[in-house]
Amino acid sequence: MSHPQLLTPEEKLADAKKLLSLPRIVVICGSTRFMTEMNEADLRETKAGKIVVKPGCDMKSPHKLWSYPVEAEALKVRLDDLHRAKIRLADEVLVVGDYIGNSTRAEITYARSLGKPVRFTHPEVDPDA
């Protein structure tokens, strides 16, 4: 008697996306110093028919939500976790900008560990090129 293969959560998500006829989902990664470029990439990817997710907070710009260092550090940890969830949700990753810092490098490594295709607006900065 054969037992049916149990689907992984990733396979269940992929199946659900197909059943819902969802377009490809792209997550934008990169330093928030490139927020203007991220917004431009969002426009291009949306025009191409993709669902786009990207960083929602630019902690390099002053804001009362992260004006206190202790709260800012806790928020950064939560935002990093949230961005990893966006990477898990996405079908592909688009790295924006001509600089790769430690956080973005970690996101690229994480995405590739999940088998996600990673594209770059500036391919010369690909740490694995």
TIMI-2910 file (N, C-alpha, C, CB; in pm, 1 decimal, decimal comma, always signed):
<rs>
+----------+----------+----------+----------+----------+----------+----------+----------+----------+----------+----------+----------+------+
!      n_x !      n_y !      n_z !     ca_x !     ca_y !     ca_z !      c_x !      c_y !      c_z !     cb_x !     cb_y !     cb_z ! resn !
+----------+----------+----------+----------+----------+----------+----------+----------+----------+----------+----------+----------+------+
!    +84,6 !   -117,8 !     +0,0 !     +0,0 !     +0,0 !     +0,0 !    +88,7 !   +123,5 !     +0,0 !    -96,1 !     +0,1 !   +121,8 !  Met !
!    +70,9 !   +210,6 !    -98,3 !   +152,8 !   +331,6 !   -103,2 !    +83,1 !   +443,9 !    -28,0 !   +180,8 !   +373,5 !   -249,3 !  Ser !
!   +165,4 !   +526,5 !    +31,6 !   +113,1 !   +641,4 !   +104,9 !   +131,5 !   +766,3 !    +19,8 !   +183,7 !   +657,1 !   +242,9 !  His !
!    +31,0 !   +852,9 !    +16,2 !    +46,8 !   +976,8 !    -62,3 !   +154,3 !  +1066,7 !     -1,3 !    -87,5 !  +1053,3 !    -70,7 !  Pro !
!   +231,1 !  +1133,3 !    -89,6 !   +332,2 !  +1228,8 !    -42,6 !   +261,4 !  +1347,5 !    +21,3 !   +425,0 !  +1275,9 !   -159,8 !  Gln !
!   +306,3 !  +1386,1 !   +136,6 !   +252,7 !  +1507,1 !   +198,2 !   +322,8 !  +1627,0 !   +135,0 !   +271,9 !  +1505,5 !   +354,2 !  Leu !
!   +244,7 !  +1728,8 !   +105,7 !   +301,9 !  +1849,0 !    +45,4 !   +369,7 !  +1934,7 !   +151,5 !   +193,2 !  +1930,1 !    -27,4 !  Leu !
!   +480,0 !  +1996,9 !   +113,1 !   +546,3 !  +2091,9 !   +202,0 !   +462,9 !  +2220,3 !   +204,5 !   +694,2 !  +2120,6 !   +155,4 !  Thr !
!   +482,4 !  +2304,7 !   +303,6 !   +411,1 !  +2433,8 !   +303,2 !   +438,3 !  +2514,2 !   +175,5 !   +451,9 !  +2516,7 !   +425,9 !  Pro !
!   +561,7 !  +2506,7 !   +126,0 !   +596,1 !  +2579,3 !     +3,0 !   +517,4 !  +2525,9 !   -116,2 !   +746,8 !  +2569,0 !    -25,0 !  Glu !
!   +503,1 !  +2393,9 !   -123,3 !   +426,0 !  +2333,9 !   -232,8 !   +277,0 !  +2368,1 !   -220,8 !   +445,1 !  +2180,8 !   -234,0 !  Glu !
!   +226,1 !  +2370,0 !    -98,1 !    +86,0 !  +2408,9 !    -76,3 !    +63,8 !  +2553,8 !   -120,5 !    +46,9 !  +2391,6 !    +73,1 !  Lys !
!   +159,1 !  +2641,7 !    -87,3 !   +148,5 !  +2782,4 !   -127,4 !   +151,1 !  +2795,0 !   -279,1 !   +262,5 !  +2865,5 !    -65,3 !  Leu !
!   +241,3 !  +2723,0 !   -345,0 !   +250,5 !  +2727,7 !   -491,2 !   +119,2 !  +2677,5 !   -553,4 !   +371,1 !  +2642,4 !   -541,5 !  Ala !
!    +64,3 !  +2570,7 !   -498,2 !    -62,8 !  +2518,2 !   -549,6 !   -175,9 !  +2620,3 !   -530,0 !    -98,4 !  +2384,9 !   -479,1 !  Asp !
!   -179,9 !  +2683,1 !   -412,8 !   -284,1 !  +2782,6 !   -385,5 !   -272,9 !  +2900,8 !   -481,6 !   -274,9 !  +2831,8 !   -239,7 !  Ala !
!   -150,4 !  +2945,1 !   -510,4 !   -130,9 !  +3055,7 !   -604,8 !   -184,0 !  +3017,6 !   -742,3 !    +18,5 !  +3094,4 !   -614,1 !  Lys !
!   -158,7 !  +2892,1 !   -784,0 !   -208,4 !  +2845,4 !   -914,9 !   -360,6 !  +2839,9 !   -914,8 !   -150,2 !  +2705,8 !   -949,4 !  Lys !
!   -420,3 !  +2783,6 !   -808,6 !   -566,2 !  +2773,3 !   -800,1 !   -632,2 !  +2911,2 !   -802,7 !   -606,8 !  +2698,3 !   -672,6 !  Leu !
!   -565,6 !  +3009,0 !   -744,3 !   -619,1 !  +3145,4 !   -740,0 !   -583,5 !  +3226,0 !   -865,5 !   -567,0 !  +3217,6 !   -616,4 !  Leu !
!   -507,8 !  +3164,8 !   -955,5 !   -461,8 !  +3232,5 !  -1077,3 !   -390,1 !  +3363,8 !  -1045,2 !   -580,2 !  +3259,5 !  -1170,7 !  Ser !
!   -305,7 !  +3359,4 !   -943,8 !   -231,7 !  +3480,3 !   -906,1 !   -117,4 !  +3505,4 !  -1003,9 !   -177,0 !  +3468,0 !   -762,1 !  Leu !
!    -93,7 !  +3632,0 !  -1037,4 !    +26,1 !  +3664,3 !  -1116,4 !   +151,0 !  +3636,1 !  -1033,7 !    +24,0 !  +3813,0 !  -1162,8 !  Pro !
!   +266,4 !  +3637,1 !  -1101,3 !   +392,7 !  +3620,8 !  -1028,1 !   +405,9 !  +3731,1 !   -923,9 !   +514,3 !  +3623,1 !  -1125,3 !  Arg !
!   +466,1 !  +3694,8 !   -811,5 !   +490,1 !  +3790,6 !   -703,3 !   +639,6 !  +3815,7 !   -696,8 !   +435,1 !  +3738,3 !   -565,4 !  Ile !
!   +678,1 !  +3942,5 !   -703,8 !   +819,0 !  +3980,0 !   -694,1 !   +837,5 !  +4062,4 !   -566,8 !   +866,1 !  +4060,2 !   -821,1 !  Val !
!   +941,9 !  +4030,8 !   -492,6 !   +976,4 !  +4109,9 !   -374,5 !  +1100,1 !  +4191,5 !   -409,7 !  +1001,5 !  +4018,6 !   -247,9 !  Val !
!  +1093,3 !  +4318,8 !   -377,2 !  +1206,0 !  +4408,9 !   -401,3 !  +1290,4 !  +4414,7 !   -275,5 !  +1157,6 !  +4551,4 !   -442,5 !  Ile !
!  +1420,8 !  +4392,8 !   -293,3 !  +1517,3 !  +4399,3 !   -183,8 !  +1622,3 !  +4504,7 !   -216,9 !  +1583,8 !  +4260,3 !   -158,9 !  Cys !
!  +1690,2 !  +4551,7 !   -114,5 !  +1798,3 !  +4647,0 !   -132,5 !  +1800,9 !  +4744,9 !    -17,3 !  +1784,2 !  +4721,0 !   -265,2 !  Gly !
!  +1904,0 !  +4824,6 !    -15,5 !  +1917,2 !  +4927,7 !    +87,0 !  +1805,9 !  +5029,9 !    +70,8 !  +2055,7 !  +4996,2 !    +79,3 !  Ser !
!  +1750,1 !  +5075,4 !   +183,6 !  +1643,7 !  +5174,9 !   +175,2 !  +1695,9 !  +5309,6 !   +125,7 !  +1577,1 !  +5191,8 !   +311,1 !  Thr !
!  +1827,6 !  +5324,1 !   +111,0 !  +1879,3 !  +5446,0 !    +47,3 !  +1833,7 !  +5452,6 !    -98,5 !  +2034,5 !  +5450,9 !    +55,6 !  Arg !
!  +1787,6 !  +5337,9 !   -150,9 !  +1740,4 !  +5330,7 !   -290,0 !  +1587,6 !  +5329,6 !   -298,5 !  +1796,8 !  +5205,7 !   -358,2 !  Phe !
!  +1518,5 !  +5391,9 !   -203,3 !  +1371,5 !  +5390,0 !   -203,3 !  +1314,5 !  +5448,5 !   -332,5 !  +1317,5 !  +5468,0 !    -82,7 !  Met !
!  +1374,8 !  +5553,3 !   -386,8 !  +1325,7 !  +5611,8 !   -512,3 !  +1335,9 !  +5509,4 !   -624,5 !  +1405,5 !  +5740,0 !   -548,8 !  Thr !
!  +1449,5 !  +5438,8 !   -631,0 !  +1468,4 !  +5336,1 !   -732,8 !  +1373,6 !  +5217,6 !   -709,8 !  +1614,4 !  +5288,1 !   -733,4 !  Glu !
!  +1347,1 !  +5185,3 !   -582,0 !  +1252,6 !  +5078,0 !   -551,1 !  +1113,2 !  +5114,2 !   -601,4 !  +1249,3 !  +5050,3 !   -399,1 !  Met !
!  +1074,4 !  +5239,7 !   -582,7 !   +943,1 !  +5283,9 !   -630,6 !   +935,9 !  +5275,5 !   -783,1 !   +914,0 !  +5428,1 !   -583,8 !  Asn !
!  +1043,9 !  +5310,5 !   -851,4 !  +1048,7 !  +5300,9 !   -997,1 !  +1041,1 !  +5154,1 !  -1041,4 !  +1177,7 !  +5367,2 !  -1051,4 !  Glu !
!  +1113,4 !  +5066,5 !   -971,7 !  +1109,2 !  +4923,5 !  -1002,7 !   +968,2 !  +4869,0 !   -978,8 !  +1212,9 !  +4845,8 !   -917,0 !  Ala !
!   +902,3 !  +4915,4 !   -873,2 !   +764,7 !  +4876,1 !   -843,1 !   +675,1 !  +4910,6 !   -962,3 !   +713,8 !  +4946,4 !   -713,2 !  Asp !
!   +689,4 !  +5032,2 !  -1015,1 !   +609,4 !  +5073,0 !  -1131,5 !   +632,7 !  +4981,2 !  -1250,7 !   +641,9 !  +5217,2 !  -1170,4 !  Leu !
!   +760,5 !  +4953,4 !  -1280,9 !   +794,2 !  +4868,7 !  -1396,9 !   +740,5 !  +4726,4 !  -1379,7 !   +947,0 !  +4864,6 !  -1417,6 !  Arg !
!   +759,5 !  +4669,2 !  -1261,9 !   +715,5 !  +4532,0 !  -1236,7 !   +562,3 !  +4523,6 !  -1237,4 !   +771,5 !  +4481,3 !  -1101,8 !  Glu !
!   +495,6 !  +4624,4 !  -1180,8 !   +349,5 !  +4628,0 !  -1180,9 !   +297,7 !  +4639,7 !  -1324,1 !   +297,5 !  +4745,5 !  -1094,6 !  Thr !
!   +360,4 !  +4725,5 !  -1403,4 !   +321,8 !  +4740,6 !  -1544,3 !   +338,1 !  +4608,0 !  -1619,1 !   +406,6 !  +4851,1 !  -1612,3 !  Lys !
!   +436,8 !  +4528,5 !  -1578,9 !   +460,6 !  +4398,2 !  -1641,5 !   +362,2 !  +4291,8 !  -1591,7 !   +604,0 !  +4352,7 !  -1614,6 !  Ala !
!   +269,3 !  +4330,7 !  -1502,6 !   +165,5 !  +4237,5 !  -1458,1 !   +198,5 !  +4156,5 !  -1334,9 !   +134,6 !  +4145,4 !  -1566,3 !  Gly !
!   +296,7 !  +4201,7 !  -1258,1 !   +336,4 !  +4127,0 !  -1137,8 !   +281,4 !  +4194,7 !  -1012,1 !   +490,7 !  +4115,7 !  -1129,2 !  Lys !
!   +260,6 !  +4114,7 !   -909,2 !   +230,6 !  +4167,5 !   -775,9 !   +364,1 !  +4202,0 !   -712,5 !   +148,6 !  +4064,0 !   -687,4 !  Ile !
!   +375,5 !  +4321,6 !   -656,1 !   +503,1 !  +4368,2 !   -600,6 !   +490,2 !  +4389,4 !   -450,8 !   +548,8 !  +4498,7 !   -669,4 !  Val !
!   +587,4 !  +4335,6 !   -376,0 !   +601,2 !  +4366,4 !   -233,6 !   +742,0 !  +4421,4 !   -213,7 !   +575,0 !  +4238,9 !   -142,8 !  Val !
!   +754,1 !  +4516,3 !   -122,4 !   +883,6 !  +4580,4 !   -100,1 !   +888,5 !  +4633,3 !    +42,1 !   +908,2 !  +4694,8 !   -202,3 !  Lys !
!  +1003,7 !  +4685,4 !    +84,4 !  +1010,6 !  +4743,5 !   +219,0 !   +907,4 !  +4855,6 !   +233,1 !  +1153,5 !  +4797,3 !   +248,3 !  Pro !
!   +838,8 !  +4856,2 !   +345,9 !   +736,6 !  +4957,7 !   +369,9 !   +782,5 !  +5070,6 !   +459,1 !   +616,8 !  +4894,7 !   +429,8 !  Gly !
!   +899,1 !  +5056,1 !   +520,2 !   +953,0 !  +5159,7 !   +608,7 !  +1095,4 !  +5192,1 !   +566,5 !   +948,8 !  +5114,4 !   +757,4 !  Cys !
!  +1123,9 !  +5320,2 !   +559,6 !  +1260,1 !  +5366,6 !   +534,2 !  +1314,5 !  +5422,4 !   +664,6 !  +1264,5 !  +5474,4 !   +419,7 !  Asp !
!  +1378,4 !  +5335,8 !   +741,4 !  +1426,6 !  +5377,7 !   +873,3 !  +1545,8 !  +5472,0 !   +866,0 !  +1463,9 !  +5256,9 !   +954,8 !  Met !
!  +1599,6 !  +5494,9 !   +746,3 !  +1707,0 !  +5593,5 !   +731,0 !  +1651,1 !  +5735,8 !   +727,3 !  +1787,6 !  +5565,4 !   +603,2 !  Lys !
!  +1520,3 !  +5748,8 !   +705,3 !  +1454,0 !  +5879,3 !   +707,5 !  +1391,1 !  +5899,7 !   +844,7 !  +1346,3 !  +5890,3 !   +594,6 !  Ser !
!  +1403,9 !  +6018,6 !   +900,9 !  +1348,6 !  +6043,8 !  +1034,6 !  +1196,3 !  +6024,6 !  +1038,4 !  +1384,1 !  +6186,2 !  +1079,9 !  Pro !
!  +1150,5 !  +5961,9 !  +1145,4 !  +1006,7 !  +5944,5 !  +1166,9 !   +985,1 !  +5918,4 !  +1315,2 !   +948,4 !  +5827,2 !  +1079,3 !  His !
!   +872,9 !  +5965,6 !  +1368,6 !   +847,6 !  +5948,5 !  +1512,2 !   +833,4 !  +5801,8 !  +1552,7 !   +722,2 !  +6024,0 !  +1551,7 !  Lys !
!   +796,8 !  +5713,4 !  +1457,7 !   +781,1 !  +5571,8 !  +1492,1 !   +913,4 !  +5504,5 !  +1528,0 !   +717,0 !  +5498,1 !  +1376,9 !  Leu !
!  +1026,1 !  +5559,7 !  +1484,1 !  +1156,0 !  +5501,0 !  +1517,9 !  +1254,5 !  +5607,4 !  +1566,2 !  +1214,0 !  +5427,3 !  +1396,8 !  Trp !
!  +1200,8 !  +5704,6 !  +1641,2 !  +1287,5 !  +5812,1 !  +1689,5 !  +1362,6 !  +5774,7 !  +1817,7 !  +1205,3 !  +5937,0 !  +1713,7 !  Ser !
!  +1316,2 !  +5672,4 !  +1888,6 !  +1385,0 !  +5628,7 !  +2009,4 !  +1466,0 !  +5503,4 !  +1978,3 !  +1284,2 !  +5602,2 !  +2124,3 !  Tyr !
!  +1595,7 !  +5504,4 !  +2011,3 !  +1684,8 !  +5394,3 !  +1970,2 !  +1637,8 !  +5254,2 !  +2011,8 !  +1821,2 !  +5417,8 !  +2027,3 !  Pro !
!  +1586,2 !  +5237,7 !  +2132,3 !  +1545,2 !  +5104,2 !  +2177,8 !  +1427,8 !  +5054,0 !  +2093,7 !  +1506,7 !  +5106,7 !  +2328,5 !  Val !
!  +1327,6 !  +5141,1 !  +2072,7 !  +1213,1 !  +5103,1 !  +1989,9 !  +1256,2 !  +5081,0 !  +1845,3 !  +1103,4 !  +5210,8 !  +1996,7 !  Glu !
!  +1349,1 !  +5161,8 !  +1797,1 !  +1396,4 !  +5149,8 !  +1659,2 !  +1464,4 !  +5014,3 !  +1637,8 !  +1493,8 !  +5265,0 !  +1624,9 !  Ala !
!  +1543,6 !  +4971,2 !  +1732,9 !  +1612,8 !  +4842,9 !  +1719,0 !  +1511,8 !  +4727,5 !  +1719,2 !  +1716,2 !  +4824,3 !  +1833,0 !  Glu !
!  +1412,1 !  +4733,1 !  +1807,0 !  +1309,3 !  +4629,1 !  +1810,8 !  +1229,0 !  +4628,7 !  +1679,8 !  +1215,0 !  +4650,4 !  +1932,3 !  Ala !
!  +1199,6 !  +4746,8 !  +1627,6 !  +1127,2 !  +4756,4 !  +1501,2 !  +1209,8 !  +4698,4 !  +1387,5 !  +1090,4 !  +4901,9 !  +1470,9 !  Leu !
!  +1338,7 !  +4725,7 !  +1386,5 !  +1426,1 !  +4673,5 !  +1279,5 !  +1421,4 !  +4520,6 !  +1277,5 !  +1572,9 !  +4722,6 !  +1299,2 !  Lys !
!  +1425,2 !  +4458,0 !  +1394,6 !  +1418,1 !  +4311,4 !  +1403,4 !  +1285,4 !  +4261,9 !  +1346,4 !  +1434,5 !  +4264,1 !  +1550,6 !  Val !
!  +1174,8 !  +4327,7 !  +1382,3 !  +1043,2 !  +4287,2 !  +1331,4 !  +1034,0 !  +4307,1 !  +1180,1 !   +931,8 !  +4366,6 !  +1401,6 !  Arg !
!  +1089,6 !  +4418,3 !  +1131,1 !  +1085,8 !  +4445,0 !   +987,2 !  +1170,1 !  +4344,6 !   +909,9 !  +1134,2 !  +4586,9 !   +958,2 !  Leu !
!  +1284,3 !  +4303,3 !   +966,1 !  +1367,2 !  +4200,5 !   +900,9 !  +1290,5 !  +4068,8 !   +891,2 !  +1499,9 !  +4179,5 !   +978,5 !  Asp !
!  +1219,8 !  +4031,7 !   +999,1 !  +1137,6 !  +3909,9 !   +997,6 !  +1026,6 !  +3921,7 !   +893,4 !  +1076,9 !  +3883,3 !  +1137,4 !  Asp !
!   +964,2 !  +4039,0 !   +887,2 !   +857,1 !  +4062,2 !   +791,3 !   +909,2 !  +4051,6 !   +647,9 !   +793,4 !  +4199,7 !   +814,7 !  Leu !
!  +1029,3 !  +4104,3 !   +624,7 !  +1083,8 !  +4099,9 !   +489,0 !  +1118,9 !  +3956,6 !   +448,0 !  +1208,1 !  +4189,6 !   +478,6 !  His !
!  +1166,6 !  +3875,6 !   +542,9 !  +1191,2 !  +3733,7 !   +512,9 !  +1059,5 !  +3663,0 !   +477,5 !  +1259,5 !  +3663,2 !   +634,0 !  Arg !
!   +950,0 !  +3701,7 !   +544,1 !   +818,9 !  +3645,5 !   +509,1 !   +779,3 !  +3686,9 !   +367,3 !   +711,1 !  +3691,5 !   +610,5 !  Ala !
!   +809,1 !  +3809,7 !   +329,3 !   +780,4 !  +3855,9 !   +193,0 !   +860,8 !  +3774,1 !    +91,7 !   +812,9 !  +4007,2 !   +178,2 !  Lys !
!   +984,6 !  +3742,3 !   +126,4 !  +1068,3 !  +3659,8 !    +37,6 !  +1007,5 !  +3520,9 !    +23,3 !  +1213,8 !  +3649,7 !    +91,8 !  Ile !
!   +958,9 !  +3463,1 !   +134,2 !   +896,2 !  +3330,1 !   +127,0 !   +770,9 !  +3333,7 !    +39,2 !   +860,1 !  +3279,5 !   +268,9 !  Arg !
!   +694,4 !  +3441,2 !    +47,3 !   +572,0 !  +3456,8 !    -30,4 !   +600,8 !  +3472,6 !   -179,5 !   +493,3 !  +3576,3 !    +20,0 !  Leu !
!   +709,3 !  +3540,6 !   -212,3 !   +738,0 !  +3579,0 !   -350,6 !   +781,8 !  +3461,2 !   -437,0 !   +844,9 !  +3685,5 !   -353,0 !  Ala !
!   +763,7 !  +3480,4 !   -568,8 !   +812,9 !  +3384,7 !   -667,9 !   +954,1 !  +3419,7 !   -711,5 !   +720,1 !  +3380,6 !   -789,4 !  Asp !
!   +990,6 !  +3546,2 !   -697,3 !  +1123,5 !  +3591,8 !   -739,8 !  +1161,9 !  +3715,8 !   -660,1 !  +1126,4 !  +3621,9 !   -892,9 !  Glu !
!  +1291,0 !  +3747,0 !   -664,5 !  +1347,0 !  +3860,2 !   -591,1 !  +1412,7 !  +3954,8 !   -691,2 !  +1449,7 !  +3812,5 !   -482,7 !  Val !
!  +1389,6 !  +4083,9 !   -672,4 !  +1458,2 !  +4186,3 !   -751,2 !  +1538,2 !  +4272,5 !   -655,1 !  +1357,1 !  +4273,1 !   -834,7 !  Leu !
!  +1671,0 !  +4270,5 !   -670,8 !  +1759,4 !  +4350,9 !   -586,4 !  +1785,8 !  +4482,5 !   -659,3 !  +1894,1 !  +4274,9 !   -554,4 !  Val !
!  +1755,1 !  +4593,1 !   -591,5 !  +1765,1 !  +4726,3 !   -650,1 !  +1886,9 !  +4798,2 !   -592,9 !  +1635,9 !  +4807,9 !   -624,1 !  Val !
!  +1958,7 !  +4867,4 !   -680,8 !  +2068,6 !  +4952,2 !   -637,7 !  +2204,8 !  +4896,3 !   -674,0 !  +2061,3 !  +4973,3 !   -490,4 !  Gly !
!  +2303,5 !  +4984,7 !   -665,4 !  +2440,9 !  +4948,7 !   -704,4 !  +2530,0 !  +4922,6 !   -583,5 !  +2502,1 !  +5059,5 !   -789,7 !  Asp !
!  +2467,1 !  +4890,8 !   -469,4 !  +2539,8 !  +4861,9 !   -345,3 !  +2466,0 !  +4750,6 !   -272,7 !  +2552,8 !  +4989,6 !   -254,6 !  Tyr !
!  +2540,6 !  +4654,8 !   -220,8 !  +2484,6 !  +4544,5 !   -142,1 !  +2546,0 !  +4549,6 !     -2,7 !  +2511,6 !  +4405,6 !   -210,5 !  Ile !
!  +2463,5 !  +4582,1 !    +96,2 !  +2508,9 !  +4581,8 !   +235,2 !  +2482,8 !  +4446,7 !   +300,0 !  +2439,5 !  +4693,1 !   +315,0 !  Gly !
!  +2513,1 !  +4438,4 !   +428,9 !  +2499,9 !  +4310,7 !   +500,1 !  +2356,6 !  +4258,6 !   +501,3 !  +2549,2 !  +4325,7 !   +642,5 !  Asn !
!  +2258,4 !  +4346,0 !   +525,0 !  +2118,5 !  +4301,6 !   +530,5 !  +2073,0 !  +4248,4 !   +395,0 !  +2026,8 !  +4417,1 !   +575,3 !  Ser !
!  +2104,8 !  +4322,0 !   +289,7 !  +2064,6 !  +4278,1 !   +155,5 !  +2136,5 !  +4149,2 !   +117,4 !  +2093,9 !  +4388,1 !    +51,2 !  Thr !
!  +2263,5 !  +4138,6 !   +151,7 !  +2339,5 !  +4015,8 !   +123,9 !  +2272,5 !  +3896,8 !   +193,6 !  +2488,1 !  +4030,3 !   +171,0 !  Arg !
!  +2229,5 !  +3916,4 !   +317,7 !  +2161,9 !  +3808,9 !   +392,6 !  +2028,9 !  +3772,9 !   +326,5 !  +2138,3 !  +3851,4 !   +539,9 !  Ala !
!  +1956,5 !  +3872,9 !   +274,4 !  +1830,4 !  +3846,4 !   +205,7 !  +1853,6 !  +3766,0 !    +77,4 !  +1758,6 !  +3978,4 !   +173,3 !  Glu !
!  +1958,6 !  +3800,5 !     +3,3 !  +1992,9 !  +3727,5 !   -119,4 !  +2025,4 !  +3582,3 !    -85,9 !  +2112,7 !  +3794,5 !   -192,1 !  Ile !
!  +2107,3 !  +3562,5 !    +16,2 !  +2144,0 !  +3427,0 !    +59,2 !  +2019,9 !  +3348,9 !   +100,2 !  +2244,7 !  +3432,1 !   +176,3 !  Thr !
!  +1930,8 !  +3413,2 !   +175,4 !  +1807,6 !  +3348,3 !   +220,7 !  +1721,2 !  +3309,5 !   +100,3 !  +1728,6 !  +3441,5 !   +316,3 !  Tyr !
!  +1701,0 !  +3404,1 !     +8,3 !  +1617,7 !  +3377,2 !   -110,1 !  +1674,2 !  +3260,8 !   -190,8 !  +1607,4 !  +3503,1 !   -199,0 !  Ala !
!  +1804,7 !  +3261,8 !   -211,2 !  +1866,7 !  +3154,0 !   -289,8 !  +1857,7 !  +3020,4 !   -216,9 !  +2013,9 !  +3187,3 !   -319,8 !  Arg !
!  +1864,3 !  +3023,0 !    -82,4 !  +1851,6 !  +2898,1 !     -5,9 !  +1713,1 !  +2837,7 !    -23,4 !  +1879,6 !  +2922,6 !   +143,2 !  Ser !
!  +1614,1 !  +2922,5 !    -56,4 !  +1476,7 !  +2876,8 !    -79,9 !  +1451,6 !  +2843,4 !   -227,2 !  +1377,7 !  +2983,5 !    -33,6 !  Leu !
!  +1555,5 !  +2861,1 !   -310,8 !  +1540,8 !  +2833,1 !   -452,4 !  +1472,4 !  +2943,0 !   -531,5 !  +1465,7 !  +2708,1 !   -469,5 !  Gly !
!  +1465,4 !  +3063,3 !   -474,7 !  +1400,9 !  +3175,1 !   -544,2 !  +1497,7 !  +3234,2 !   -646,2 !  +1354,5 !  +3284,1 !   -443,4 !  Lys !
!  +1450,8 !  +3262,9 !   -768,6 !  +1536,4 !  +3334,0 !   -864,0 !  +1561,1 !  +3476,6 !   -814,2 !  +1471,8 !  +3335,8 !  -1006,1 !  Pro !
!  +1683,5 !  +3523,3 !   -831,3 !  +1721,9 !  +3657,9 !   -787,1 !  +1773,0 !  +3735,9 !   -908,2 !  +1831,1 !  +3651,9 !   -674,0 !  Val !
!  +1709,5 !  +3851,3 !   -933,3 !  +1753,4 !  +3942,1 !  -1039,5 !  +1809,9 !  +4068,2 !   -975,7 !  +1635,9 !  +3976,7 !  -1136,8 !  Arg !
!  +1890,0 !  +4140,2 !  -1052,4 !  +1955,2 !  +4261,4 !  -1003,4 !  +1936,0 !  +4374,9 !  -1102,8 !  +2105,2 !  +4236,6 !   -978,4 !  Phe !
!  +1907,7 !  +4496,0 !  -1052,5 !  +1907,5 !  +4611,9 !  -1142,3 !  +2050,1 !  +4644,6 !  -1184,3 !  +1841,6 !  +4734,7 !  -1074,2 !  Thr !
!  +2146,4 !  +4606,0 !  -1102,1 !  +2289,6 !  +4625,1 !  -1129,1 !  +2358,1 !  +4489,6 !  -1109,3 !  +2353,0 !  +4736,4 !  -1034,4 !  His !
!  +2357,9 !  +4403,0 !  -1213,8 !  +2408,7 !  +4265,7 !  -1198,6 !  +2552,9 !  +4258,1 !  -1148,5 !  +2399,0 !  +4193,9 !  -1330,0 !  Pro !
!  +2630,4 !  +4362,7 !  -1168,1 !  +2770,2 !  +4359,9 !  -1123,8 !  +2784,2 !  +4351,8 !   -972,1 !  +2842,5 !  +4482,6 !  -1174,3 !  Glu !
!  +2678,1 !  +4381,0 !   -896,6 !  +2687,6 !  +4374,3 !   -750,6 !  +2646,1 !  +4238,1 !   -695,1 !  +2601,8 !  +4482,5 !   -688,6 !  Val !
!  +2606,8 !  +4144,2 !   -781,7 !  +2566,6 !  +4010,2 !   -736,0 !  +2684,7 !  +3948,3 !   -661,2 !  +2521,8 !  +3918,6 !   -857,2 !  Asp !
!  +2667,3 !  +3919,7 !   -532,1 !  +2779,5 !  +3864,5 !   -454,2 !  +2825,8 !  +3727,4 !   -504,7 !  +2739,7 !  +3853,2 !   -307,9 !  Pro !
!  +2741,1 !  +3658,8 !   -580,9 !  +2778,4 !  +3525,9 !   -629,6 !  +2817,9 !  +3526,5 !   -777,5 !  +2663,6 !  +3429,1 !   -608,1 !  Asp !
!  +2829,3 !  +3645,8 !   -836,5 !  +2865,4 !  +3654,1 !   -979,7 !  +3011,3 !  +3627,4 !  -1001,0 !  +2830,2 !  +3790,6 !  -1037,0 !  Ala !
+----------+----------+----------+----------+----------+----------+----------+----------+----------+----------+----------+----------+------+
</rs>
